[in-house]
Structure formats: C-alpha cells, structure tokens
Amino acid sequence: MDFPALHAWDLSPREAVALQRRLAAQVVVADRLPARINRVAGVDVSYEKHGRIFFAAVSVLSFPDLEPLAEATARGHSEFPYIPGLLSFRELPLVLQAFQRLAQAPEVILVDGQGIAHPRRLGLASHLGLWLGVPTVGCAKSRLCGEHVAPGTEKGAATPLRDGEDVIGTVLTTRTGTKPLYVSPGHLVDQRQAVEITLACCRRYRQPEPTRRAHHLSNQLRRSAPTSSENR
C-alpha cells in the first residue's frame, strides 16, 4: 500500500498528546464504507517482555467468507516510552511499515486496540485510519476509559460504553460465555457499523478472525526472532 505521511514521529510525550488532540478533530465517525466490502484486514502488535523490539502483523481476509488473501509483517525497535493513552506512538510506525509491504489493500481494518474509546478520542485504530484513509474499527480486549453496565452473556449482547455524556463505544459479547470486547469506531465508520463488522468477523472465537490471525502471525514472528541478547 502507498499512503502519504501524516506527521513526523520524533515527538516528546507532551508533543504527542498535543498532536492527538489536533488529529482527533479529523476523525470521522460516520458511514464512509464502500457499498460492497471484499477484503477486511486485522492488525496486531506483539513485543518482547520488558523489551523494545516490536513485531507487527497485518492479515487480509476475504469478506464475508474470511478466507486468507494476503499478509505482511514488520519488526523493529521503539524508543518511545510506555505511556497509557500513547501506545500508537510506540506501535504505529511499525504497523505502517507492514502496510507498506502489503500486496492487497483492505477496505476496512480491525485493530487489536482502541478507536475513539480513548481519553483524547484517538486510539491506535483511529490514528491508523487517519494515516491510511481507510475505515478502521477498534476491537480491544480491555477498557481504557469510560463506564458501562455488564452486557449479556449471549453472542451479540451489547451495552454502550460512555464517557460522561458521550457514547464512545460498545461493550460487545462476541462469543457466548466469554468476556466482551470493547468495540469502537476508529475512522470512517459509525458505532452501528463497528459492531456489525466485528460480529460478522467473529466465528468460533472471541476475537474477530482478522485480528486473531494477525495475533498468531505477530507471535510467530516474535518467537522465531533472535533474542535481544543474541542481537547484541
């Protein structure tokens, strides 16, 4: 995939927060999906425990049958510190490298991370969507901000995730009897579409199939890589 640079990455944490606030104003939470979706991608990043080596993976599947079509990976270091709410500044540069190596562009992307369900409304999925100009959905396994009541335990049960008066996402049960996911629009999709796409991509597992495959791919890359001590 080819895409223009949105901004530089050489930022301090304070500069990153200021940039998030500016970029959040550009996020579009509205229906901008194509009339027909043929390809959906999943994104995941893994890393060494207490390390700075990151492994990003993108898996593209056909839609709606969810058959593998393409994949791409990237590996590299991140010097940006771990700060909750600023994870995209650690992970996104490598994710973008993986997308640059991708042979088939997706029409919607599911991200193992937050969309607008973020204190400044710019989680990894929203940030990625602005970079690529592609609709994105955040499918996080844990809550970063907001409050909610418990959803039901049957697949498809859902309850709003609220931050004050704002609905910032949906707490969604994607498999009967499992913990819910925190689903939120990233960019160029609305709340309803974020839930519908996520459910359409969930088959036998809690995670949507695109992000599940990307997760396995990033972990496989991490396990096959030399250890940090071997790299020194």
Secondary structure, DSSP 8 states (H G I E B T S, - for coil): ------S-S---HHHHHHHHHHHHTT---S----SS--EEEEEEEEE-TT--EEEEEEEEEETTT--EEEEEEEEEE--S---TT-THHHHHHHHHHHHHT-SS--SEEEESS-SS-STTS--HHHHHHHHHTS-EEEEESS-SS-B-----SSTT-EEEEEETTEEEEEEE--STTS--EEEEEEES--HHHHHHHHHHT-SSSSS-HHHHHHHHHHHHHHHHS--HHHH-
